[in-house]
Amino acid sequence: MKKIIGIVFALLAVAGLVTFMVVKAQSGYTKVLTAKVTRQDLSTIVSGTGQIKPKTYVNVGATAFGRIVQLNVKEGDQVKKGEVIARVENVQPEANVDAQKAAIASARTDVASFVAAENTARANVLHSQADLEQKTLDWQRAQQLYKDQLIAKQDYDAKKAAYDLAVATLEQTKAALAQAHAQTESARAKVVNNIATLRFNQDALNKTVSIAPFDGIVTNLPVRLGETVVVGIQNAEGSTLMTLADMSVITAEVKVDETDIVNVAIGQPAQITVDALPNRVFTGKVTLVGDQALLRSTGVATSQSTTGTEEAKDFKVIVTLDPNQPNLRELKPGFSTTAKITTAHKSNILTLPIQALVNRSPDKLDANGKPIPLAAGAKQPDPVQGVFVVKSIQGKLRAVFTPVTTGITGTTDMEVVSGLTQGQEIVTGPFTTLRTLKNGSLIKRDKTATTLAGS
């Protein structure tokens, strides 16, 4: 029994010694997670949330006061351009049109009457001119005969009076012709005025009928048959009959954070997802980038805000969906949507995990991988962006800080422009370790964490 107890104590002593040696060997090492610098395709994505909207839509408002007597559509109906979609009672406008047509007919009759009177006056002028010519000849002969003392003074005076009467009669008929012509022109002007009034009355009658301005879908119908609608005046809004949307061109109007909007440009591709249609992705392109900042809490442009504020701001971005893709007809205005806009894309480039980046002073290391102390009075270099590269120095793994230049940023990775080469091993975590890791620190790969991550 004593022999067995002695063997157990011996084994425990050996195990303790081995454990002590292992702990001593690992003292001074920091366990880290590592990854390799690899090549891959990388895209920078900017996200924005908003809603589906048609590119063209219009609120069809009431253009005449009255009761709705005909409503030919319901919400969700497809309509064609020029189709009658609603009517308002039109008794008075229609009566005004009929009355004006009668007034035009009467005025045209007056014109015909005055034209006839003008023709009569013109004939009277011609008759008076002929009579004056005759009286002129008679008067001229009478003058010669009286001079030769061949006629009596009485006959001479009679010819003179007849001539003067013919002259006066001609002037009278000319005045009557001018008067008849003026009356004709006045009657014609009345016809033109009545026609203009008819156009006004006809326009008022036409406004009792609402016509679809384009092919579209009825997305909102706030009125019912029999309701009375009014026309807007000055600052008072009129009644809205319905909203028509042209769904042939569909857009996603989203808001993008102010920190990302600088990277968004017209023409960039985007993927659109809709909450109401899960597992479906629509494609499109950016067609408008707003230049007005919108307050996130109210959606009001900062230029319209009367109070200064430091709250977060967004910018409006419109993505027009590609027309030739399936399931577009299932989209409805107002659907909540998310747009993922690709602001940059590069193929087969060097990349590193974003979490590997740190800011450190680029201290120099000696041949053993230990930091070289600064000379007396020397200034500590300013921190720069870089990563810890895993290097074997004197048979030991050390984390060597290496400055890098980066490019575009993806979801989890970032482009390496300079400072690293493909296949280099870098420290990627843990985050708490990277925060305090020093240049030249002894490190050890945390295989347990790697195994857990891969499982």
C-alpha positions in Angstrom: 0.0 0.0 0.0 2.8 2.4 0.9 4.4 1.5 -2.4 1.3 2.5 -4.4 0.9 5.8 -2.4 4.5 6.5 -3.2 4.0 5.9 -7.0 0.9 8.3 -7.0 2.8 11.0 -5.2 5.6 10.6 -7.7 3.2 10.9 -10.7 1.7 14.0 -9.1 5.1 15.5 -8.7 6.0 14.9 -12.3 2.7 16.3 -13.5 3.2 19.4 -11.4 6.7 19.8 -12.8 5.5 19.5 -16.4 2.7 22.0 -15.7 5.1 24.5 -14.1 7.5 24.2 -17.1 4.6 24.8 -19.6 3.3 27.8 -17.7 6.8 29.2 -17.5 7.4 28.6 -21.2 4.1 30.4 -22.1 4.6 33.3 -19.7 5.1 36.6 -21.6 3.1 35.4 -24.6 -0.2 37.0 -25.8 -2.8 34.8 -27.4 -4.1 36.3 -30.6 -6.4 35.5 -33.5 -4.8 35.7 -36.9 -5.8 35.8 -40.6 -4.1 36.0 -44.0 -4.1 38.9 -46.4 -6.0 37.6 -49.4 -7.3 38.7 -52.8 -11.0 39.0 -53.5 -13.6 41.2 -55.1 -14.7 44.0 -52.8 -17.7 46.4 -52.9 -18.5 49.5 -50.8 -22.2 49.5 -49.9 -24.3 52.4 -48.7 -27.7 51.6 -47.3 -30.8 53.8 -47.1 -34.4 53.1 -46.0 -37.6 54.7 -47.5 -40.6 53.7 -49.6 -41.6 52.7 -53.1 -42.9 55.5 -55.2 -44.0 55.9 -58.8 -41.8 58.3 -60.8 -45.0 60.0 -62.0 -48.1 60.5 -59.9 -50.7 63.2 -59.6 -53.5 64.1 -57.2 -56.6 64.6 -59.4 -58.3 67.6 -57.7 -61.8 68.9 -58.1 -62.1 71.5 -60.9 -65.7 72.3 -60.3 -68.0 72.8 -57.3 -70.8 70.3 -57.0 -71.9 66.8 -56.1 -70.2 63.8 -57.5 -72.8 62.1 -59.7 -70.5 59.5 -61.4 -67.4 57.7 -60.0 -66.1 55.2 -62.6 -63.1 53.8 -60.7 -62.2 52.2 -57.3 -58.9 52.0 -55.5 -56.5 49.7 -57.3 -58.1 50.1 -60.8 -56.0 50.5 -63.9 -57.0 53.5 -66.1 -56.1 54.7 -69.5 -55.1 58.2 -70.6 -58.3 60.1 -71.6 -60.6 57.8 -69.7 -63.5 59.5 -67.8 -62.9 58.7 -64.2 -65.5 60.9 -62.5 -68.3 63.5 -63.1 -69.7 66.3 -61.0 -73.2 67.6 -61.5 -73.4 69.9 -64.5 -76.9 71.3 -64.7 -75.9 75.0 -64.5 -72.8 74.8 -66.7 -74.7 72.8 -69.3 -77.5 75.4 -69.3 -75.0 78.2 -69.6 -73.5 76.5 -72.7 -76.9 76.0 -74.3 -77.9 79.6 -73.6 -74.7 80.9 -75.1 -75.1 78.8 -78.2 -78.5 80.4 -78.7 -77.0 83.8 -78.2 -74.4 83.1 -80.8 -77.1 81.9 -83.3 -79.1 85.1 -82.6 -76.0 87.3 -83.0 -75.2 85.6 -86.3 -78.8 86.4 -87.5 -78.2 90.0 -86.6 -75.0 90.0 -88.6 -76.9 88.7 -91.6 -79.6 91.4 -91.2 -77.0 94.1 -90.9 -75.1 92.8 -93.9 -78.3 93.0 -95.9 -78.9 96.6 -94.7 -75.3 97.4 -95.6 -75.8 96.1 -99.1 -79.0 98.2 -99.4 -77.1 101.3 -98.3 -74.3 100.5 -100.8 -77.0 100.3 -103.6 -78.4 103.7 -102.5 -75.0 105.2 -102.7 -74.6 103.9 -106.3 -78.1 105.3 -107.1 -77.2 108.7 -105.6 -73.9 108.8 -107.5 -75.7 108.1 -110.8 -78.4 110.8 -110.0 -75.7 113.3 -109.1 -73.9 112.6 -112.4 -77.2 113.3 -114.3 -77.9 116.5 -112.2 -74.3 117.7 -112.8 -74.8 117.4 -116.6 -78.1 119.2 -116.4 -76.7 122.0 -114.3 -73.7 122.4 -116.6 -76.0 122.8 -119.6 -78.3 125.2 -117.7 -75.3 127.4 -116.9 -74.4 127.6 -120.6 -78.0 128.2 -121.7 -78.5 130.9 -119.1 -75.3 132.5 -120.1 -76.6 132.6 -123.7 -80.0 133.9 -122.4 -81.7 130.9 -123.9 -83.5 129.8 -120.6 -85.4 131.7 -118.0 -83.9 132.5 -114.6 -86.6 130.2 -113.0 -85.4 127.2 -115.0 -81.8 128.0 -114.2 -82.6 128.1 -110.4 -84.4 124.8 -110.7 -81.4 123.1 -112.2 -79.2 124.6 -109.6 -81.4 123.3 -106.8 -81.7 119.9 -108.3 -77.9 119.6 -108.5 -77.5 120.7 -104.8 -80.1 118.2 -103.7 -78.3 115.4 -105.6 -75.0 116.3 -103.8 -76.7 116.3 -100.4 -78.5 113.0 -101.2 -75.1 111.3 -102.1 -73.6 112.4 -98.8 -76.6 111.1 -96.9 -76.5 107.7 -98.6 -72.7 107.5 -97.9 -73.3 108.2 -94.2 -76.0 105.6 -94.1 -73.6 103.1 -95.7 -71.0 103.9 -93.1 -73.6 103.5 -90.3 -74.7 100.1 -91.8 -71.1 98.9 -92.0 -70.4 99.9 -88.4 -73.6 98.1 -87.3 -72.4 95.0 -89.2 -68.9 95.1 -87.6 -70.5 95.6 -84.1 -72.8 92.5 -84.7 -69.7 90.5 -85.8 -67.8 91.6 -82.7 -70.8 90.4 -80.6 -70.6 87.0 -82.3 -66.8 86.8 -81.5 -67.6 87.9 -77.8 -70.4 85.3 -77.6 -68.0 82.6 -79.0 -65.4 83.5 -76.3 -68.1 83.3 -73.6 -69.1 80.0 -75.0 -65.5 78.7 -74.7 -65.5 79.9 -71.1 -68.8 78.2 -70.4 -67.7 75.1 -72.3 -64.5 75.0 -70.2 -66.6 75.2 -67.0 -68.8 72.3 -68.3 -65.7 70.3 -69.2 -64.3 70.8 -65.7 -67.2 68.8 -64.3 -65.7 65.8 -66.0 -62.4 64.4 -64.7 -60.2 62.7 -67.3 -57.2 60.4 -66.6 -54.0 62.4 -67.6 -52.0 59.2 -68.3 -52.1 55.5 -68.0 -51.9 54.5 -64.4 -53.4 53.0 -61.3 -55.7 54.5 -58.7 -53.7 54.5 -55.5 -56.0 56.6 -53.4 -59.7 57.3 -53.5 -60.7 59.6 -50.6 -64.2 60.5 -51.9 -67.5 58.6 -52.5 -70.3 58.9 -54.9 -72.7 61.7 -53.8 -70.2 63.7 -51.9 -69.9 67.5 -52.6 -66.5 68.6 -53.7 -65.0 72.2 -53.8 -62.4 73.9 -55.8 -59.3 75.3 -54.1 -59.0 79.0 -53.7 -55.9 81.0 -52.7 -54.5 79.2 -49.7 -57.4 76.9 -49.2 -56.9 73.5 -50.7 -59.6 72.0 -52.8 -61.0 68.5 -52.7 -58.9 65.7 -54.0 -60.8 63.1 -56.0 -58.1 60.5 -56.3 -54.4 59.9 -56.7 -53.2 58.3 -60.0 -49.8 56.7 -60.3 -47.9 55.8 -63.4 -46.4 52.5 -62.4 -44.5 51.9 -65.6 -41.5 53.6 -64.0 -41.0 52.7 -60.3 -38.6 54.3 -57.9 -37.4 53.8 -54.4 -37.1 57.0 -52.5 -34.7 56.5 -49.6 -32.8 58.5 -47.0 -29.1 58.2 -46.8 -27.0 59.3 -43.8 -25.0 62.5 -44.2 -21.8 60.6 -43.6 -22.4 58.3 -46.6 -24.0 60.7 -49.1 -20.6 62.0 -50.3 -20.0 58.6 -51.9 -23.3 58.3 -53.7 -23.5 59.4 -57.3 -26.0 59.2 -60.2 -25.7 56.0 -62.2 -24.5 53.8 -59.3 -26.2 50.3 -59.2 -28.4 49.4 -56.3 -30.3 46.4 -54.9 -33.8 47.0 -53.5 -35.5 44.8 -51.0 -39.1 45.3 -49.9 -40.4 44.3 -46.4 -43.7 43.1 -47.9 -41.9 40.8 -50.4 -39.3 38.9 -48.5 -36.5 37.0 -50.3 -36.9 39.1 -53.4 -34.3 41.5 -54.7 -34.9 44.2 -57.3 -32.2 46.0 -59.2 -32.0 49.6 -60.1 -29.7 52.7 -60.5 -29.4 56.0 -58.7 -31.2 58.7 -60.7 -31.2 61.5 -58.2 -29.1 62.6 -55.2 -30.7 65.4 -53.1 -28.7 68.5 -52.2 -30.9 69.4 -49.3 -30.2 68.0 -45.8 -33.3 66.6 -44.1 -33.7 66.6 -40.3 -34.0 63.0 -39.3 -36.7 63.6 -36.7 -39.1 65.6 -38.9 -38.0 65.1 -42.5 -38.0 68.9 -43.0 -35.2 70.4 -45.1 -32.7 72.3 -43.0 -33.2 75.3 -45.2 -36.9 75.4 -44.1 -36.2 75.0 -40.4 -36.4 78.1 -38.3 -34.4 76.8 -35.4 -30.8 75.7 -35.4 -30.2 72.0 -34.5 -27.3 69.6 -34.3 -29.4 66.5 -34.8 -28.5 63.8 -37.4 -29.4 64.6 -41.0 -30.2 62.6 -44.1 -30.3 63.2 -47.8 -32.9 62.0 -50.3 -31.7 59.5 -52.9 -34.0 58.2 -55.6 -33.2 54.8 -57.2 -35.1 54.0 -60.4 -35.8 50.3 -60.7 -34.9 48.5 -63.9 -38.2 47.9 -65.9 -37.4 44.5 -67.4 -37.5 42.3 -64.3 -40.1 40.0 -62.9 -42.5 40.8 -60.0 -42.5 44.6 -60.6 -46.3 44.5 -60.8 -46.4 43.3 -57.2 -44.9 46.6 -55.9 -47.3 49.1 -54.6 -46.7 52.8 -53.7 -45.8 53.2 -50.0 -44.1 49.8 -49.5 -41.3 50.1 -47.0 -38.0 49.4 -48.8 -34.2 49.3 -48.2 -31.7 50.2 -50.9 -28.2 49.0 -50.9 -26.2 51.2 -53.2 -22.8 50.1 -54.5 -20.7 53.2 -54.4 -17.4 51.4 -55.4 -16.4 48.0 -56.7 -13.0 46.5 -57.4 -12.1 43.0 -58.5 -9.2 40.7 -57.3 -7.6 43.2 -54.9 -5.7 42.7 -51.7 -7.9 42.8 -48.6 -7.6 42.6 -44.9 -10.3 42.3 -42.1 -11.4 45.7 -40.9 -11.0 44.8 -37.2 -7.2 44.3 -37.8 -6.6 48.0 -38.3 -5.1 49.9 -35.4 -3.4 53.2 -34.8 0.1 53.0 -33.3 3.4 54.8 -33.3 5.7 53.1 -35.8 8.4 52.2 -33.2 11.6 50.5 -34.6 12.6 47.0 -33.4 16.0 45.6 -32.9 17.3 42.3 -34.3 15.6 40.4 -31.5 12.2 42.0 -32.2 12.3 44.3 -29.2 11.4 48.0 -29.4 14.4 50.3 -29.6 14.1 53.1 -26.9 13.9 56.6 -28.2 16.9 58.8 -27.9 17.0 61.3 -25.1 14.8 64.3 -26.0 13.4 62.6 -29.2 9.7 63.1 -29.9 7.4 60.1 -30.0 6.2 59.6 -33.7 2.6 60.4 -34.4 0.3 57.4 -34.5 -0.4 56.0 -38.0 -2.8 53.4 -39.4 -1.5 49.9 -39.7 -1.7 46.2 -38.7 0.3 43.8 -36.6 2.0 41.4 -38.9 3.0 37.9 -37.5 6.7 37.5 -37.9 9.1 34.8 -36.6 12.2 36.6 -35.0 14.9 34.5 -33.4 12.5 31.5 -33.5 9.7 33.4 -31.6 6.5 34.8 -33.0 6.2 38.5 -32.6 3.5 41.1 -33.6 5.3 43.6 -35.7 3.4 46.9 -36.4 3.3 47.7 -40.1 1.8 50.9 -41.5 -0.6 50.3 -44.4 -2.5 52.4 -46.9 -6.1 51.4 -47.4 -8.7 52.0 -50.1 -12.4 51.1 -50.4 -14.3 49.5 -47.5 -16.6 46.5 -47.8 -18.8 45.0 -45.2 -16.1 43.2 -43.3 -13.0 43.8 -45.3 -10.9 46.7 -46.5 -8.7 47.2 -49.6 -4.9 47.2 -49.1 -3.3 49.7 -51.3 0.3 49.4 -49.9 2.2 48.0 -47.0 1.2 44.3 -47.2 1.6 41.4 -49.7 -0.7 38.5 -50.4 -0.5 35.6 -47.9 1.0 37.7 -45.0 -0.4 36.7 -41.6 -1.8 39.5 -39.5 -3.4 39.8 -36.0 -7.1 40.2 -36.1 -8.2 40.0 -32.5 -9.4 39.7 -29.9 -10.5 43.4 -29.8 -9.5 43.8 -26.2 -6.0 42.4 -27.0 -5.5 44.7 -30.1 -6.3 47.7 -28.0 -3.3 47.1 -25.8 -1.0 45.1 -28.0 2.5 46.6 -28.3 4.9 46.5 -31.2 7.2 43.5 -30.9 5.1 41.7 -28.4 5.5 37.9 -28.1 2.4 36.3 -29.4 0.8 32.8 -29.7 -1.9 31.8 -32.0 -5.1 31.0 -30.1 -6.0 27.7 -31.7 -8.9 27.2 -29.4 -10.6 30.3 -30.6 -9.8 29.4 -34.2 -11.4 26.0 -33.7 -14.5 27.5 -32.2 -14.8 30.0 -35.0 -14.6 27.2 -37.6 -17.0 24.9 -35.9 
